[in-house]
């Protein structure tokens, strides 16, 4: 579980800073100086907050980080991505300052249901509640008091799974409990100023009916998109048309919902949010909400505008469509740290999120983790694993790479078992057992599942041709002549020698021939490592099958 691995739980944060990272230098001087100069994006983001509060937040108040969630659909990997990245910035800020922070996970569950999601049951029932607040629509799963309560529960379970430290806040609780009442009065006080910001951004038809405040009909329960007049800002009273009748109604205590951009700005001001990142698709919304926040007497938070995750067709991942790769699917084929690694890398670059990226992310995560101990402090602070694990990076890496595991189970076939894999491992790792290699033990079932579902169906071994046949025959003979216990390096040297002397235009052609004829793939591992792991006799059988 990442709860321990990532050190995101509350006890792992405060008062520790760099002091547990085993760096042999003064944590308050050299390390802070390195972090202040680091180009790693979490530190760059944290420095925005340092510029905002050079002497700390007034009164020693905690710096507020926020992430937003629209519970019209189930939580997905993009949700995880935003909370993870925000947490990384939060930890970077705490490392730089030691100042207190809070992370609010905000659910906009007062929003009206605009359309029925594609990936939930009872679509016909939900269709009868279109336009109503999500918190007042029955749960199509039949488990909670409302659709929003169900999705909020899924969100919290989703975040708790990874040990994130956060405070859950729901829009419905804030509106209905009166916590936003003063902020709503403030919106009415500055009603015209908000209209002056929003109307120039709207089409003529939309501008004619636009209002920053959306009253909730006491007749239908629908969040109304109607123009209104402010009757009494201090009392929270407005006047509007509802089903042909002129109604004067309070907007307080859950009787209204603000338009999205106004709601976002109001929330920033009411909750005192200092940092919130969001996707590139919300860039214009962020600009308008920032202006509205200033009208309301506050300021726009600092934040990173990140690029969106895309599915394998290059389309934006959507909660309502359910397209792209779910977190549950990723965790079927890769460890949790690999998801965090993929989310960390290049946040301002659009990245496809599909099954094909998992294996590479797993391999690169362990590669970076393996490099971490020997790196100087400046490189450590820029290494993704430093931010994935909150500065407390696990020691060591599994002795067999994920790619090599995939190649092993690939030749073993789709029906390979864990016991069969463990039978091969002592060829490569002396005395390897589940007990002695617990992290490797977690990777093996993931590799088996990935091979079964995605690799094995694509593997097609071709026949060797031309100089390939003679080279494979020589490889077979030289493997047979090796002494017992020959190392992967000894085997790799033989493979290189055959490639250099076998009539190939370049070594790449020889390695490609090995992969395609023995493994059934156009790419593969260091053959010395693979043969050592699979066993010389088994490898000779592969060669014999290819030559036959």
Residue, then its C-alpha position, 0 to 999 in steps of 0.5 A: x500500500x502507498x499509505x506506507x510507501x508514499x508516506x502521505x499519512x498525517x504522521x509522516x508530515x509535520x516536524x520531520x522535513x528533511x531530517x529523516x532523509x539521511x542526508x549528511x548536511x544541515x537540514x536547515x541550511x544546505x538542504x533548504x538551499x538545494x530545495x530553493x534552487x531545485x527545478x523539480x516542479x513541486x519545489x517551483x510551485x512551492x516557491x510561488x507560495x513563498x513569494x505569496x507569504x514571504x514571512x508566512x501566512x498572517x497569524x501563523x495560519x495554515x496554508x490552504x491547499x484545495x482539490x475539487x471533485x465533481x461527483x457526477x461520475x465515479x472517481x477516476x485516475x485523473x482525480x488521483x492525479x490531481x490530489x497526488x500532485x497537490x500533495x507533492x506541492x504541499x509536502x515541498x512547501x512544508x519541507x521549505x518552510x516547516x509551516x502548517x498546511x491543510x488540504x481540502x478535498x472539495x466535492x461540488x455535490x450541489x451541482x445539478x445533474x446535467x446528463x446521465x453518466x454512461x457507466x452507472x446503473x438505473x439510467x432511466x431513473x436518473x433521467x427523471x432527476x436531471x437538473x436537481x442537485x446531485x445530493x438530492x438524487x437517489x443513489x442508483x447503486x442503492x447503497x447511500x442516501x443520494x447519488x452524491x453521497x455514493x460518489x463522495x464515499x467512493x472518492x473518500x475510499x479512493x483517497x484513503x486507499x493511498x493514505x492521503x492526508x486531507x479534509x473532506x468538505x462537501x458543497x451540500x454540507x456547506x450550503x445547507x448548513x449555512x457555512x456559505x451564507x455570509x459568502x452568498x450575501x457577499x455575492x449579492x452585495x457585489x452582484x453587478x460587479x460579478x455581472x460586469x465580469x461575466x456578461x462580456x464572456x457570454x453569447x448574447x442568448x446566454x447573457x440574456x438569462x445569466x445570473x451568478x446565483x441559481x435558485x433551487x425551485x421549491x416546486x420542482x427541486x431543480x437548480x434553475x438557470x433564470x435571471x433574477x433581481x436582488x431584493x435584499x442582499x443582507x437578508x439573502x432575498x432574490x426575485x425570479x420566475x418559477x413556472x410562470x410565477x414570480x417568486x421571492x425566495x432566500x438563497x441561503x441555507x441550501x436554497x440556491x447554488x452559485x454558477x460554476x465560475x462564481x462558486x469557485x471564486x466564492x469557495x476560494x474566498x470563503x475557505x481561504x484557499x491559497x493553492x489549487x491546481x487545475x486542468x488546461x480545460x479550465x484555464x478560462x474559468x480560472x481567469x474569470x474566477x480569479x477576477x470574481x474572487x478579487x471583486x469578493x474581497x479575496x484573491x486567486x490562489x496560486x496553482x499549476x495549470x496541468x495538461x489532461x490525461x488522454x485515452x488511447x484515442x487521444x480524447x480527454x478522459x471523462x468521468x461520465x464517459x468512463x473512458x480511459x484507464x481506471x485506477x483499478x485497472x492500472x493496479x491489476x497490472x502495476x504497483x501503486x508506486x508506478x501510478x504515482x510515478x506516471x502522474x508525477x512526470x511532466x505535468x504540463x504535457x498531455x499524456x495518453x493513459x492506456x494499458x500500453x504505458x503501464x509496463x514502462x512506468x513500472x520499469x522506470x519507477x524502479x530505475x529511478x528508485x535504484x539511482x536515488x541512493x547514490x545521487x547528490x542531494x540536488x539530483x535526489x530532490x529532482x528524482x521523482x521517487x523523492x516526491x512520490x515517497x515524501x522524501x523517505x524512499x524505500x531502500x533497494x530494488x527487486x533483483x529482477x526488472x519488471x520487463x525481464x519478468x514480462x519476458x519470462x512469463x511471455x515465453x512461459x505462456x498465458x497459463x503460467x503460474x506464480x509457482x512456475x515463475x519462482x521455480x525459474x528465479x533461483x537461476x538468476x537470484x540465488x536462494x530467491x523465495x517469496x519471503x526473501x524477496x517480498x517486493x518481487x513477490x508483489x510484482x510477479x502476479x502483476x506481470x502474470x496478469x499483464x502477460x495473460x491479458x495484453x502480451x500473450x495474445x500479441x506474441x508471434x514468433x517468426x522463423x529465422x532466415x538467412x544469417x540468423x539461422x547460423x547465428x542461432x545455431x552457434x548460440x546454441x552450441x556456445x550455451x551448451x559449452x558454458x559451465x554451470x552457473x555461468x553469469x548473465x554477463x558471460x552469456x551477454x558477452x557471447x551474444x555480443x560476439x555472435x552478433x559482431x561476427x555473424x554477418x549482421x549489418x549491425x547488432x540491432x538486427x541481431x538482437x531484433x532477430x533474437x526477440x522476434x524468433x525466440x520471444x515473439x516480440x520486436x523488443x526485449x531484454x538483455x538476452x544475457x539476463x533473460x537466458x540466465x533467468x530462464x535457464x540455459x537448457x530452457x533457452x536452448x529449447x527455444x532455439x531448437x523450436x525456432x530452428x525447427 
